[in-house]
Amino acid sequence: MPESLTQSVPPTQIANNIGIATISNPPVNSLSSGVCEKLLASFDEFEKARVRVIIIGADP
């Protein structure tokens, strides 16, 4: 199945040294290479903000 252009990890949320990344890749929120790249970009943001906890979730 071709990779969808809508696969995304929405903009990260950072509050109180906690970083939150939400995977939105319907219908099953699989970790394709595109989603993984965006997730890694979120980790870069978390590192710059010096977060201490990362929560990774998925849209239903």
PDB file of N, CA, C, O and CB in Angstrom:
ATOM      1  N   MET A   1       0.846  -1.177   0.000  1.00  0.00           N
ATOM      2  CA  MET A   1       0.000   0.000   0.000  1.00  0.00           C
ATOM      3  C   MET A   1       0.890   1.238   0.000  1.00  0.00           C
ATOM      4  O   MET A   1       1.819   1.318   0.803  1.00  0.00           O
ATOM      5  CB  MET A   1      -0.962  -0.001   1.221  1.00  0.00           C
ATOM      6  N   PRO A   2       0.629   2.210  -0.885  1.00  0.00           N
ATOM      7  CA  PRO A   2       1.464   3.414  -0.923  1.00  0.00           C
ATOM      8  C   PRO A   2       1.301   4.238   0.335  1.00  0.00           C
ATOM      9  O   PRO A   2       0.240   4.258   0.960  1.00  0.00           O
ATOM     10  CB  PRO A   2       1.126   4.261  -2.141  1.00  0.00           C
ATOM     11  N   GLU A   3       2.373   4.915   0.689  1.00  0.00           N
ATOM     12  CA  GLU A   3       2.360   5.761   1.877  1.00  0.00           C
ATOM     13  C   GLU A   3       1.500   6.987   1.629  1.00  0.00           C
ATOM     14  O   GLU A   3       1.633   7.641   0.595  1.00  0.00           O
ATOM     15  CB  GLU A   3       3.787   6.176   2.272  1.00  0.00           C
ATOM     16  N   SER A   4       0.627   7.300   2.559  1.00  0.00           N
ATOM     17  CA  SER A   4      -0.257   8.449   2.435  1.00  0.00           C
ATOM     18  C   SER A   4       0.497   9.738   2.759  1.00  0.00           C
ATOM     19  O   SER A   4       1.389   9.745   3.608  1.00  0.00           O
ATOM     20  CB  SER A   4      -1.478   8.292   3.359  1.00  0.00           C
ATOM     21  N   LEU A   5       0.142  10.807   2.092  1.00  0.00           N
ATOM     22  CA  LEU A   5       0.752  12.093   2.382  1.00  0.00           C
ATOM     23  C   LEU A   5       0.159  12.724   3.637  1.00  0.00           C
ATOM     24  O   LEU A   5       0.666  13.732   4.129  1.00  0.00           O
ATOM     25  CB  LEU A   5       0.586  13.029   1.199  1.00  0.00           C
ATOM     26  N   THR A   6      -0.921  12.125   4.157  1.00  0.00           N
ATOM     27  CA  THR A   6      -1.560  12.692   5.339  1.00  0.00           C
ATOM     28  C   THR A   6      -0.985  12.132   6.630  1.00  0.00           C
ATOM     29  O   THR A   6      -1.389  12.559   7.712  1.00  0.00           O
ATOM     30  CB  THR A   6      -3.046  12.440   5.294  1.00  0.00           C
ATOM     31  N   GLN A   7      -0.058  11.192   6.548  1.00  0.00           N
ATOM     32  CA  GLN A   7       0.538  10.639   7.760  1.00  0.00           C
ATOM     33  C   GLN A   7       1.226  11.753   8.515  1.00  0.00           C
ATOM     34  O   GLN A   7       1.973  12.546   7.940  1.00  0.00           O
ATOM     35  CB  GLN A   7       1.534   9.498   7.432  1.00  0.00           C
ATOM     36  N   SER A   8       0.965  11.806   9.820  1.00  0.00           N
ATOM     37  CA  SER A   8       1.587  12.906  10.527  1.00  0.00           C
ATOM     38  C   SER A   8       1.760  12.641  12.005  1.00  0.00           C
ATOM     39  O   SER A   8       1.096  11.793  12.601  1.00  0.00           O
ATOM     40  CB  SER A   8       0.790  14.139  10.335  1.00  0.00           C
ATOM     41  N   VAL A   9       2.646  13.374  12.551  1.00  0.00           N
ATOM     42  CA  VAL A   9       2.769  13.533  13.989  1.00  0.00           C
ATOM     43  C   VAL A   9       2.494  15.012  14.186  1.00  0.00           C
ATOM     44  O   VAL A   9       3.319  15.851  13.823  1.00  0.00           O
ATOM     45  CB  VAL A   9       4.209  13.067  14.568  1.00  0.00           C
ATOM     46  N   PRO A  10       1.327  15.344  14.767  1.00  0.00           N
ATOM     47  CA  PRO A  10       0.989  16.755  14.914  1.00  0.00           C
ATOM     48  C   PRO A  10       2.061  17.519  15.692  1.00  0.00           C
ATOM     49  O   PRO A  10       2.912  16.912  16.342  1.00  0.00           O
ATOM     50  CB  PRO A  10      -0.357  16.898  15.608  1.00  0.00           C
ATOM     51  N   PRO A  11       2.018  18.836  15.626  1.00  0.00           N
ATOM     52  CA  PRO A  11       3.005  19.613  16.373  1.00  0.00           C
ATOM     53  C   PRO A  11       3.072  19.138  17.820  1.00  0.00           C
ATOM     54  O   PRO A  11       2.055  18.833  18.442  1.00  0.00           O
ATOM     55  CB  PRO A  11       2.667  21.114  16.320  1.00  0.00           C
ATOM     56  N   THR A  12       4.260  19.084  18.322  1.00  0.00           N
ATOM     57  CA  THR A  12       4.459  18.605  19.681  1.00  0.00           C
ATOM     58  C   THR A  12       3.912  19.596  20.691  1.00  0.00           C
ATOM     59  O   THR A  12       3.778  20.790  20.424  1.00  0.00           O
ATOM     60  CB  THR A  12       5.935  18.348  19.946  1.00  0.00           C
ATOM     61  N   GLN A  13       3.605  19.064  21.842  1.00  0.00           N
ATOM     62  CA  GLN A  13       3.189  19.902  22.962  1.00  0.00           C
ATOM     63  C   GLN A  13       4.237  19.748  24.042  1.00  0.00           C
ATOM     64  O   GLN A  13       4.679  18.636  24.331  1.00  0.00           O
ATOM     65  CB  GLN A  13       1.758  19.515  23.489  1.00  0.00           C
ATOM     66  N   ILE A  14       4.634  20.849  24.635  1.00  0.00           N
ATOM     67  CA  ILE A  14       5.629  20.817  25.700  1.00  0.00           C
ATOM     68  C   ILE A  14       5.124  21.668  26.853  1.00  0.00           C
ATOM     69  O   ILE A  14       4.797  22.842  26.677  1.00  0.00           O
ATOM     70  CB  ILE A  14       7.017  21.321  25.196  1.00  0.00           C
ATOM     71  N   ALA A  15       5.064  21.063  28.040  1.00  0.00           N
ATOM     72  CA  ALA A  15       4.638  21.789  29.229  1.00  0.00           C
ATOM     73  C   ALA A  15       5.232  21.117  30.459  1.00  0.00           C
ATOM     74  O   ALA A  15       5.193  19.893  30.581  1.00  0.00           O
ATOM     75  CB  ALA A  15       3.089  21.848  29.324  1.00  0.00           C
ATOM     76  N   ASN A  16       5.775  21.907  31.361  1.00  0.00           N
ATOM     77  CA  ASN A  16       6.324  21.389  32.620  1.00  0.00           C
ATOM     78  C   ASN A  16       7.340  20.267  32.408  1.00  0.00           C
ATOM     79  O   ASN A  16       7.308  19.254  33.105  1.00  0.00           O
ATOM     80  CB  ASN A  16       5.200  20.888  33.503  1.00  0.00           C
ATOM     81  N   ASN A  17       8.236  20.452  31.448  1.00  0.00           N
ATOM     82  CA  ASN A  17       9.277  19.471  31.125  1.00  0.00           C
ATOM     83  C   ASN A  17       8.732  18.138  30.639  1.00  0.00           C
ATOM     84  O   ASN A  17       9.398  17.109  30.754  1.00  0.00           O
ATOM     85  CB  ASN A  17      10.136  19.237  32.324  1.00  0.00           C
ATOM     86  N   ILE A  18       7.512  18.157  30.093  1.00  0.00           N
ATOM     87  CA  ILE A  18       6.901  16.960  29.526  1.00  0.00           C
ATOM     88  C   ILE A  18       6.617  17.237  28.056  1.00  0.00           C
ATOM     89  O   ILE A  18       5.997  18.246  27.720  1.00  0.00           O
ATOM     90  CB  ILE A  18       5.590  16.561  30.295  1.00  0.00           C
ATOM     91  N   GLY A  19       7.071  16.344  27.181  1.00  0.00           N
ATOM     92  CA  GLY A  19       6.800  16.465  25.754  1.00  0.00           C
ATOM     93  C   GLY A  19       5.766  15.440  25.336  1.00  0.00           C
ATOM     94  O   GLY A  19       5.822  14.285  25.758  1.00  0.00           O
ATOM     95  N   ILE A  20       4.821  15.858  24.507  1.00  0.00           N
ATOM     96  CA  ILE A  20       3.762  14.964  24.044  1.00  0.00           C
ATOM     97  C   ILE A  20       3.752  14.977  22.521  1.00  0.00           C
ATOM     98  O   ILE A  20       3.677  16.036  21.899  1.00  0.00           O
ATOM     99  CB  ILE A  20       2.368  15.387  24.618  1.00  0.00           C
ATOM    100  N   ALA A  21       3.829  13.783  21.926  1.00  0.00           N
ATOM    101  CA  ALA A  21       3.715  13.632  20.472  1.00  0.00           C
ATOM    102  C   ALA A  21       2.562  12.678  20.210  1.00  0.00           C
ATOM    103  O   ALA A  21       2.474  11.618  20.829  1.00  0.00           O
ATOM    104  CB  ALA A  21       5.059  13.101  19.825  1.00  0.00           C
ATOM    105  N   THR A  22       1.678  13.053  19.293  1.00  0.00           N
ATOM    106  CA  THR A  22       0.518  12.231  18.975  1.00  0.00           C
ATOM    107  C   THR A  22       0.614  11.776  17.524  1.00  0.00           C
ATOM    108  O   THR A  22       0.726  12.592  16.609  1.00  0.00           O
ATOM    109  CB  THR A  22      -0.803  13.009  19.226  1.00  0.00           C
ATOM    110  N   ILE A  23       0.567  10.466  17.328  1.00  0.00           N
ATOM    111  CA  ILE A  23       0.625   9.900  15.983  1.00  0.00           C
ATOM    112  C   ILE A  23      -0.782   9.876  15.411  1.00  0.00           C
ATOM    113  O   ILE A  23      -1.717   9.409  16.061  1.00  0.00           O
ATOM    114  CB  ILE A  23       1.249   8.470  15.993  1.00  0.00           C
ATOM    115  N   SER A  24      -0.926  10.374  14.206  1.00  0.00           N
ATOM    116  CA  SER A  24      -2.219  10.369  13.526  1.00  0.00           C
ATOM    117  C   SER A  24      -2.001   9.815  12.127  1.00  0.00           C
ATOM    118  O   SER A  24      -1.696  10.554  11.191  1.00  0.00           O
ATOM    119  CB  SER A  24      -2.857  11.805  13.479  1.00  0.00           C
ATOM    120  N   ASN A  25      -2.162   8.502  12.001  1.00  0.00           N
ATOM    121  CA  ASN A  25      -1.934   7.815  10.728  1.00  0.00           C
ATOM    122  C   ASN A  25      -3.036   6.777  10.533  1.00  0.00           C
ATOM    123  O   ASN A  25      -2.780   5.575  10.606  1.00  0.00           O
ATOM    124  CB  ASN A  25      -0.515   7.142  10.690  1.00  0.00           C
ATOM    125  N   PRO A  26      -4.277   7.246  10.282  1.00  0.00           N
ATOM    126  CA  PRO A  26      -5.404   6.322  10.167  1.00  0.00           C
ATOM    127  C   PRO A  26      -5.207   5.328   9.027  1.00  0.00           C
ATOM    128  O   PRO A  26      -4.495   5.644   8.074  1.00  0.00           O
ATOM    129  CB  PRO A  26      -6.698   7.097   9.959  1.00  0.00           C
ATOM    130  N   PRO A  27      -5.792   4.171   9.084  1.00  0.00           N
ATOM    131  CA  PRO A  27      -6.764   3.756  10.085  1.00  0.00           C
ATOM    132  C   PRO A  27      -6.145   3.011  11.272  1.00  0.00           C
ATOM    133  O   PRO A  27      -6.840   2.750  12.254  1.00  0.00           O
ATOM    134  CB  PRO A  27      -7.799   2.889   9.440  1.00  0.00           C
ATOM    135  N   VAL A  28      -4.863   2.666  11.205  1.00  0.00           N
ATOM    136  CA  VAL A  28      -4.297   1.837  12.287  1.00  0.00           C
ATOM    137  C   VAL A  28      -3.117   2.476  13.009  1.00  0.00           C
ATOM    138  O   VAL A  28      -2.521   1.844  13.882  1.00  0.00           O
ATOM    139  CB  VAL A  28      -3.861   0.514  11.730  1.00  0.00           C
ATOM    140  N   ASN A  29      -2.768   3.702  12.671  1.00  0.00           N
ATOM    141  CA  ASN A  29      -1.645   4.416  13.297  1.00  0.00           C
ATOM    142  C   ASN A  29      -0.341   3.631  13.225  1.00  0.00           C
ATOM    143  O   ASN A  29       0.411   3.570  14.197  1.00  0.00           O
ATOM    144  CB  ASN A  29      -1.969   4.724  14.747  1.00  0.00           C
ATOM    145  N   SER A  30      -0.080   3.031  12.066  1.00  0.00           N
ATOM    146  CA  SER A  30       1.156   2.272  11.887  1.00  0.00           C
ATOM    147  C   SER A  30       2.356   3.219  11.806  1.00  0.00           C
ATOM    148  O   SER A  30       2.216   4.396  11.474  1.00  0.00           O
ATOM    149  CB  SER A  30       1.074   1.395  10.616  1.00  0.00           C
ATOM    150  N   LEU A  31       3.523   2.684  12.114  1.00  0.00           N
ATOM    151  CA  LEU A  31       4.749   3.485  12.099  1.00  0.00           C
ATOM    152  C   LEU A  31       5.464   3.309  10.760  1.00  0.00           C
ATOM    153  O   LEU A  31       6.415   2.535  10.655  1.00  0.00           O
ATOM    154  CB  LEU A  31       5.686   3.085  13.274  1.00  0.00           C
ATOM    155  N   SER A  32       5.008   4.019   9.756  1.00  0.00           N
ATOM    156  CA  SER A  32       5.676   3.997   8.458  1.00  0.00           C
ATOM    157  C   SER A  32       6.955   4.820   8.549  1.00  0.00           C
ATOM    158  O   SER A  32       7.203   5.478   9.560  1.00  0.00           O
ATOM    159  CB  SER A  32       4.742   4.544   7.335  1.00  0.00           C
ATOM    160  N   SER A  33       7.755   4.784   7.513  1.00  0.00           N
ATOM    161  CA  SER A  33       9.002   5.558   7.535  1.00  0.00           C
ATOM    162  C   SER A  33       8.720   7.056   7.633  1.00  0.00           C
ATOM    163  O   SER A  33       9.460   7.780   8.298  1.00  0.00           O
ATOM    164  CB  SER A  33       9.837   5.263   6.278  1.00  0.00           C
ATOM    165  N   GLY A  34       7.659   7.526   6.977  1.00  0.00           N
ATOM    166  CA  GLY A  34       7.303   8.943   7.050  1.00  0.00           C
ATOM    167  C   GLY A  34       6.896   9.366   8.450  1.00  0.00           C
ATOM    168  O   GLY A  34       7.289  10.433   8.921  1.00  0.00           O
ATOM    169  N   VAL A  35       6.108   8.531   9.115  1.00  0.00           N
ATOM    170  CA  VAL A  35       5.683   8.834  10.479  1.00  0.00           C
ATOM    171  C   VAL A  35       6.885   8.807  11.412  1.00  0.00           C
ATOM    172  O   VAL A  35       7.013   9.667  12.284  1.00  0.00           O
ATOM    173  CB  VAL A  35       4.605   7.834  10.955  1.00  0.00           C
ATOM    174  N   CYS A  36       7.765   7.828  11.237  1.00  0.00           N
ATOM    175  CA  CYS A  36       8.962   7.738  12.086  1.00  0.00           C
ATOM    176  C   CYS A  36       9.849   8.969  11.921  1.00  0.00           C
ATOM    177  O   CYS A  36      10.399   9.464  12.905  1.00  0.00           O
ATOM    178  CB  CYS A  36       9.764   6.467  11.753  1.00  0.00           C
ATOM    179  N   GLU A  37       9.996   9.471  10.697  1.00  0.00           N
ATOM    180  CA  GLU A  37      10.804  10.668  10.473  1.00  0.00           C
ATOM    181  C   GLU A  37      10.214  11.870  11.210  1.00  0.00           C
ATOM    182  O   GLU A  37      10.950  12.653  11.812  1.00  0.00           O
ATOM    183  CB  GLU A  37      10.911  10.969   8.969  1.00  0.00           C
ATOM    184  N   LYS A  38       8.894  12.018  11.164  1.00  0.00           N
ATOM    185  CA  LYS A  38       8.249  13.137  11.850  1.00  0.00           C
ATOM    186  C   LYS A  38       8.337  12.970  13.363  1.00  0.00           C
ATOM    187  O   LYS A  38       8.455  13.955  14.092  1.00  0.00           O
ATOM    188  CB  LYS A  38       6.781  13.259  11.415  1.00  0.00           C
ATOM    189  N   LEU A  39       8.280  11.725  13.836  1.00  0.00           N
ATOM    190  CA  LEU A  39       8.422  11.473  15.261  1.00  0.00           C
ATOM    191  C   LEU A  39       9.829  11.839  15.724  1.00  0.00           C
ATOM    192  O   LEU A  39      10.003  12.417  16.796  1.00  0.00           O
ATOM    193  CB  LEU A  39       8.115  10.001  15.584  1.00  0.00           C
ATOM    194  N   LEU A  40      10.826  11.504  14.918  1.00  0.00           N
ATOM    195  CA  LEU A  40      12.206  11.874  15.247  1.00  0.00           C
ATOM    196  C   LEU A  40      12.379  13.395  15.272  1.00  0.00           C
ATOM    197  O   LEU A  40      13.122  13.922  16.100  1.00  0.00           O
ATOM    198  CB  LEU A  40      13.183  11.250  14.236  1.00  0.00           C
ATOM    199  N   ALA A  41      11.701  14.089  14.378  1.00  0.00           N
ATOM    200  CA  ALA A  41      11.753  15.563  14.393  1.00  0.00           C
ATOM    201  C   ALA A  41      11.160  16.100  15.695  1.00  0.00           C
ATOM    202  O   ALA A  41      11.647  17.086  16.247  1.00  0.00           O
ATOM    203  CB  ALA A  41      10.990  16.155  13.173  1.00  0.00           C
ATOM    204  N   SER A  42      10.102  15.440  16.182  1.00  0.00           N
ATOM    205  CA  SER A  42       9.521  15.835  17.474  1.00  0.00           C
ATOM    206  C   SER A  42      10.535  15.635  18.589  1.00  0.00           C
ATOM    207  O   SER A  42      10.644  16.465  19.492  1.00  0.00           O
ATOM    208  CB  SER A  42       8.236  15.027  17.771  1.00  0.00           C
ATOM    209  N   PHE A  43      11.280  14.530  18.525  1.00  0.00           N
ATOM    210  CA  PHE A  43      12.297  14.270  19.549  1.00  0.00           C
ATOM    211  C   PHE A  43      13.367  15.361  19.536  1.00  0.00           C
ATOM    212  O   PHE A  43      13.883  15.735  20.589  1.00  0.00           O
ATOM    213  CB  PHE A  43      12.944  12.887  19.329  1.00  0.00           C
ATOM    214  N   ASP A  44      13.701  15.873  18.350  1.00  0.00           N
ATOM    215  CA  ASP A  44      14.665  16.977  18.270  1.00  0.00           C
ATOM    216  C   ASP A  44      14.124  18.206  19.008  1.00  0.00           C
ATOM    217  O   ASP A  44      14.862  18.882  19.725  1.00  0.00           O
ATOM    218  CB  ASP A  44      14.973  17.331  16.786  1.00  0.00           C
ATOM    219  N   GLU A  45      12.834  18.486  18.828  1.00  0.00           N
ATOM    220  CA  GLU A  45      12.219  19.611  19.543  1.00  0.00           C
ATOM    221  C   GLU A  45      12.273  19.384  21.046  1.00  0.00           C
ATOM    222  O   GLU A  45      12.566  20.303  21.812  1.00  0.00           O
ATOM    223  CB  GLU A  45      10.760  19.811  19.090  1.00  0.00           C
ATOM    224  N   PHE A  46      11.989  18.156  21.462  1.00  0.00           N
ATOM    225  CA  PHE A  46      12.015  17.833  22.889  1.00  0.00           C
ATOM    226  C   PHE A  46      13.417  18.012  23.462  1.00  0.00           C
ATOM    227  O   PHE A  46      13.584  18.505  24.577  1.00  0.00           O
ATOM    228  CB  PHE A  46      11.528  16.397  23.124  1.00  0.00           C
ATOM    229  N   GLU A  47      14.410  17.611  22.695  1.00  0.00           N
ATOM    230  CA  GLU A  47      15.791  17.749  23.168  1.00  0.00           C
ATOM    231  C   GLU A  47      16.157  19.223  23.338  1.00  0.00           C
ATOM    232  O   GLU A  47      16.770  19.607  24.334  1.00  0.00           O
ATOM    233  CB  GLU A  47      16.771  17.067  22.188  1.00  0.00           C
ATOM    234  N   LYS A  48      15.775  20.041  22.361  1.00  0.00           N
ATOM    235  CA  LYS A  48      16.067  21.476  22.456  1.00  0.00           C
ATOM    236  C   LYS A  48      15.375  22.115  23.658  1.00  0.00           C
ATOM    237  O   LYS A  48      15.918  23.028  24.281  1.00  0.00           O
ATOM    238  CB  LYS A  48      15.636  22.189  21.171  1.00  0.00           C
ATOM    239  N   ALA A  49      14.171  21.631  23.982  1.00  0.00           N
ATOM    240  CA  ALA A  49      13.415  22.176  25.111  1.00  0.00           C
ATOM    241  C   ALA A  49      13.817  21.519  26.428  1.00  0.00           C
ATOM    242  O   ALA A  49      13.320  21.896  27.490  1.00  0.00           O
ATOM    243  CB  ALA A  49      11.918  21.997  24.879  1.00  0.00           C
ATOM    244  N   ARG A  50      14.711  20.542  26.361  1.00  0.00           N
ATOM    245  CA  ARG A  50      15.214  19.839  27.548  1.00  0.00           C
ATOM    246  C   ARG A  50      14.095  19.204  28.369  1.00  0.00           C
ATOM    247  O   ARG A  50      14.073  19.298  29.596  1.00  0.00           O
ATOM    248  CB  ARG A  50      16.003  20.797  28.425  1.00  0.00           C
ATOM    249  N   VAL A  51      13.146  18.541  27.650  1.00  0.00           N
ATOM    250  CA  VAL A  51      12.077  17.858  28.371  1.00  0.00           C
ATOM    251  C   VAL A  51      12.644  16.647  29.106  1.00  0.00           C
ATOM    252  O   VAL A  51      13.671  16.097  28.707  1.00  0.00           O
ATOM    253  CB  VAL A  51      10.948  17.430  27.403  1.00  0.00           C
ATOM    254  N   ARG A  52      11.979  16.239  30.166  1.00  0.00           N
ATOM    255  CA  ARG A  52      12.453  15.120  30.973  1.00  0.00           C
ATOM    256  C   ARG A  52      11.617  13.876  30.766  1.00  0.00           C
ATOM    257  O   ARG A  52      12.052  12.771  31.092  1.00  0.00           O
ATOM    258  CB  ARG A  52      12.454  15.493  32.433  1.00  0.00           C
ATOM    259  N   VAL A  53      10.399  14.046  30.218  1.00  0.00           N
ATOM    260  CA  VAL A  53       9.472  12.933  29.991  1.00  0.00           C
ATOM    261  C   VAL A  53       8.881  13.116  28.608  1.00  0.00           C
ATOM    262  O   VAL A  53       8.558  14.234  28.205  1.00  0.00           O
ATOM    263  CB  VAL A  53       8.343  12.871  31.092  1.00  0.00           C
ATOM    264  N   ILE A  54       8.740  12.010  27.875  1.00  0.00           N
ATOM    265  CA  ILE A  54       8.086  12.057  26.561  1.00  0.00           C
ATOM    266  C   ILE A  54       6.919  11.076  26.590  1.00  0.00           C
ATOM    267  O   ILE A  54       7.075   9.914  26.967  1.00  0.00           O
ATOM    268  CB  ILE A  54       9.095  11.709  25.394  1.00  0.00           C
ATOM    269  N   ILE A  55       5.755  11.559  26.187  1.00  0.00           N
ATOM    270  CA  ILE A  55       4.566  10.724  26.057  1.00  0.00           C
ATOM    271  C   ILE A  55       4.239  10.626  24.577  1.00  0.00           C
ATOM    272  O   ILE A  55       4.073  11.641  23.901  1.00  0.00           O
ATOM    273  CB  ILE A  55       3.355  11.304  26.874  1.00  0.00           C
ATOM    274  N   ILE A  56       4.146   9.397  24.077  1.00  0.00           N
ATOM    275  CA  ILE A  56       3.783   9.171  22.676  1.00  0.00           C
ATOM    276  C   ILE A  56       2.412   8.513  22.677  1.00  0.00           C
ATOM    277  O   ILE A  56       2.214   7.454  23.274  1.00  0.00           O
ATOM    278  CB  ILE A  56       4.855   8.278  21.921  1.00  0.00           C
ATOM    279  N   GLY A  57       1.466   9.159  21.998  1.00  0.00           N
ATOM    280  CA  GLY A  57       0.119   8.621  21.930  1.00  0.00           C
ATOM    281  C   GLY A  57      -0.320   8.510  20.489  1.00  0.00           C
ATOM    282  O   GLY A  57       0.426   8.849  19.571  1.00  0.00           O
ATOM    283  N   ALA A  58      -1.554   8.026  20.294  1.00  0.00           N
ATOM    284  CA  ALA A  58      -2.101   7.886  18.953  1.00  0.00           C
ATOM    285  C   ALA A  58      -3.549   8.319  18.963  1.00  0.00           C
ATOM    286  O   ALA A  58      -4.273   8.087  19.932  1.00  0.00           O
ATOM    287  CB  ALA A  58      -1.965   6.437  18.441  1.00  0.00           C
ATOM    288  N   ASP A  59      -3.974   8.961  17.860  1.00  0.00           N
ATOM    289  CA  ASP A  59      -5.371   9.317  17.709  1.00  0.00           C
ATOM    290  C   ASP A  59      -6.167   8.043  17.509  1.00  0.00           C
ATOM    291  O   ASP A  59      -5.689   7.098  16.882  1.00  0.00           O
ATOM    292  CB  ASP A  59      -5.581  10.301  16.528  1.00  0.00           C
ATOM    293  N   PRO A  60      -7.387   8.015  18.043  1.00  0.00           N
ATOM    294  CA  PRO A  60      -8.234   6.814  17.860  1.00  0.00           C
ATOM    295  C   PRO A  60      -8.666   6.646  16.435  1.00  0.00           C
ATOM    296  O   PRO A  60      -9.377   5.694  16.113  1.00  0.00           O
ATOM    297  CB  PRO A  60      -9.461   6.879  18.746  1.00  0.00           C
TER     298      PRO A  60
END
